[in-house]
Structures are given as structure tokens and as C-alpha cells.
Amino acid sequence: MRIAFNGQRLAGQRLGVGRYIEYMLRHWADMLTAQETVSLFVRQPIEGDLQQLGPRIRPVLLESRLSGIPWENLRLRGPAAQHDVLFCPAYTAPVGYRGRYVVATHSINEVHPGSRATMHDQTYARLYRYCAQRADAVIVPAEVTRDAVVEHYGIPRERVAVVHQGADDAFQPVVDPAVIRAVRSRYFGGDRPYILFVGKCSARRNIPMLVRAFARLRTERRIPHGLLLFGPNHEGLPLEDLCRELGVAEHVVQTDGRIAHHTELVPVYAAADVFVHPSEFEGWSITTVEAMACGTPVVAANRGGLAEVASGHALMVNDPSVDSLVNAIGRVLEDEALQQDLRRRARARGRALSWSASTRQTLDVVRGVAAGNRDFPRIDQ
């Protein structure tokens, strides 16, 4: 069996989908049989240890100044068609592609008012729907995403496979106090505790709300913590202005989140007193799973895929607001028994969600499509 793999999102900073692709490839390298090969199509040379993925995964450079949708349609279409199945890990496939393909749809944010700009709804959202409708199978990370795909895209439920996304085995609690001190000093100049968010800073994820809640916690509860926003401010939110307005500019650190390897995130999670994800809607959240795998107490919005990730294993906020975040985060920081209970529950959830299971289940869906199977029941971890 010959698998074509759309790997263009490996280019640049590997967040979200880029890391999803990386995990798939690392695990597939050990799962492929002698009769299976993967052509990994990329638009830029692969850097780092992904250059050596074993004999059954062959990088194919389709170098071009084009990127995104133009690259898929003008450069990927022809070479991919020479394979038995095409795996598209990020919402889209070449328009009108006639071969068998599987597409991963990680979220349908456009069904939630205000989650995306109007231009996105008129362009990318329509393309995502079209590609999912034409796919032989659609892979989603959560039941809530499956329901949205069925309802809003009109795709038969049996063609949508739920595959939960996990945490790499490297994400474990860190017990060395020196490591914890080093991380805190790196970002805050001393051994200072902090509250953490990891991911792209966006309005949909309520990052300004989190900053306001943090400011309230400092003034009302006198917490000594800093706030670390570990990820790029890709929407250009006026976070610096907001922090100055609230008087917390010296207590909030926002980084671009660039790391050479995903294992660098382990001590960042482990050194945090609490991880907060207050998003209005997520199809899933790899970062929340990773935080839990590291045994970090989690406060999360009880919305969308976040609820499926964390409910029963975190302190859930039913209606994200400044008040509700102040109350939830304050409870975790001030109640040692609650904090320890959340650490235990988070660790158990993190162990239950693994990339080894996620990647095998994904490969099985791709294999099924290559063999002509279009019936994919729910997959449980």
C-alpha cells in the first residue's frame, strides 16, 4: 500500500497541526508493515530529526514559492494521485481530487458566532466543508466535533471516525526542584510560581479575559504568581496595552512559543501551579492533555472538545468570565487538598490518552480507505 501524506504544515513553527503531523510520522515509522510506504510531500526541506524516519517514510520535496491551498492544488495533486490513498492532516485536500483520501478536521469553529472573521466563513470554512464532504473518511478528535461535522457538513455519521489526540510519553511529572526553579527563573527572573496557558493567543480562547482575571487575582487575593502565555499572539491582540492598563505588565510574560523539540514543553507545564484553558470553543486541546500528563492542575472551560478532554479530571468553568476564572483559579491556588486531587486526576487522564493509540487508530482508518472501506465506527481509547 502506498500512502501519500500532505506534510506541508511541517514548514515553519510547529504548533497545533504541525505537532499533530510530527507525532503521526514518528509513530507511523514503527507501525508500517513491509508492504506499506509513505511518501511525505513537503514544500520545504525537513529539518532536525524528522529527516530520518526510517526506510518506509520517504520525504518528497515539492519546492515552491506557493504555499497552502495553491501548493496543494498545483503541486501536490499530481504526485499524490499515483498512490493508493492520500492523508490530509489539516482540513483540506486538492479541489476535485479523484483519488481516495482521508481528511482530519480538528474543529468547526465557524459554527460558533464570532469565533472567526467573516472572510474566513466565506472562504476557508466553505473549502473545509467541501473537502470533508468529498473525503472517503473524516477523522475528528472528539464526539462534539463529529456531531458538528454530521450536522453542519451533512456527512453520514459512519464516515466520521473519532480519534482522540494524546500526549507523548515524554510528558511526565517533573520531581527535580532544580528543574522547576530553572524554568521559573528563565521566564520570571527568579523562583516565582506562575499560572500557564499554552497555545495561540486569540480572542476565541479568551486570553484578554484571562489577563483581566489574573489582574483581579493579584489585587483581590494577593497571589505572588506571574502569568505565562506560551504561544504567539497571531491575532495581534493588544495584550501589552491591556497589561499596562491593569497594572500587571511586569507580571505577564507572553512568548512566541518557539521550541526546538516538543520535550522542551515538559518542564514548562510541570513548573506551573495551574494550567488554564478558557476557550469559548475547541475541537480538542493537545496542550490540555499534555498539561494533565505532566500532573499539572487544570482549569478549563466546559465547552466543546475541552469538556470531552477534561471533564471529571479538571476544575471546569461552565460560563467563562472574569469572575468565574478568578473563582476557579483562586480555589486551586488556595486549596492544597483540591490542588493535589486535581494533580492526581489530571495525571490519570494524561496516561489514558496516548499518541501511540491515536496514531495507530489514524493509520487504521487510512488503511481502511485504501482498501475501500467507508464505514468507521467510533474509536475509543
Number of C-alpha atoms within 10 A of each C-alpha: 16 18 23 26 27 24 25 26 23 23 15 12 15 19 21 16 17 19 17 20 22 17 20 19 21 19 18 21 17 11 15 16 11 9 8 13 18 24 21 19 23 23 24 19 14 18 11 8 9 13 12 14 16 13 10 19 22 17 19 19 16 15 14 13 8 12 17 11 16 13 19 22 16 13 20 22 19 13 13 25 16 13 19 19 26 28 27 25 24 20 23 24 28 19 14 11 17 11 16 20 27 30 27 25 24 24 22 23 20 18 14 11 9 12 18 15 10 12 9 13 16 11 10 15 18 13 18 19 19 17 25 26 19 19 27 24 28 31 28 26 25 26 20 22 24 26 15 17 23 17 12 13 17 12 21 13 17 14 22 31 24 24 23 27 26 29 25 20 15 14 25 22 19 17 11 9 9 11 15 20 17 17 21 22 14 10 19 20 11 12 15 17 21 22 20 23 24 24 20 19 24 18 18 17 19 19 22 19 18 23 20 21 20 27 25 19 21 17 11 11 12 10 17 11 19 23 23 22 24 20 18 19 20 10 10 10 14 10 17 14 11 15 19 12 11 14 13 21 15 11 17 22 17 18 14 15 17 15 12 10 11 16 13 13 20 18 22 22 31 26 25 25 19 24 25 24 27 27 22 20 22 23 24 25 24 23 20 29 28 30 32 34 32 28 28 29 31 28 24 27 28 24 22 20 23 26 24 18 28 25 18 13 23 28 22 23 21 13 14 20 17 19 14 16 27 20 14 17 24 17 14 21 16 12 10 11 10 15 21 15 15 24 24 18 21 27 24 16 22 26 20 14 22 20 19 19 17 23 24 17 20 24 18 12 25 26 19 18 23 22 13 13 14 17 17 19 12 16 12 10 14
